[in-house]
Amino acid sequence: MIDGLDELDGDHSELVELLTTFTNCKLLVSSRPLNVFEIAFELVPGRQLRLQNHTRNDIRKFVRDQFVGWTLVGRNSERDRLADSIVEASQGVFLWTSLVI
């Protein structure tokens, strides 16, 4: 299992080369969606697990819970738009969301 392929501080294509040398074994890898990985591993849309799609509702609840009692220019709609933009930008990362809040 390898987490965070996208966090490599270097050439991602070299990492792809290394990973493709492993034969007769199964690898479980994770990364943000970068073209270099999607192309190299021939990822088919709908056959990937996109964590951000599964944590979106939890992050939205977290953000809205943090916003309880906040008033932005006196309108809840602006607060809701801000919350939605934070959820979208978080890409499923709770730590990032917490730091932004």
C-alpha positions, 0 to 999 in steps of 0.5 A: 500500500502506498499513499500519496503518490502525488506528494512526491517531490520529483518527477512523477513519471519516474515513480510510474516507471518504478511502480510498473516494474512490479509484476505478479503482485498487487499494489494499492496506491492512492493519489490526487487525480494527476494526468500522469497517473491516470494515463499510465495506469489506464484508469477507467472513469467510474472504476476508481475510488474517489475519497472526496466523493465519499467524505463530502457530506461529512465535511459539509456537516463539519463546516456548517457545524463550525459556522453555527452562529456566524452571520456574514453580511446578515445573510445565511445564503452567503454563509452557505455559499462560503461553506459550499466553496470550502467543501468543494476546495477541500477535495476530501481533506479534513485537515485542510478544511479544519485549517481553513475554518 
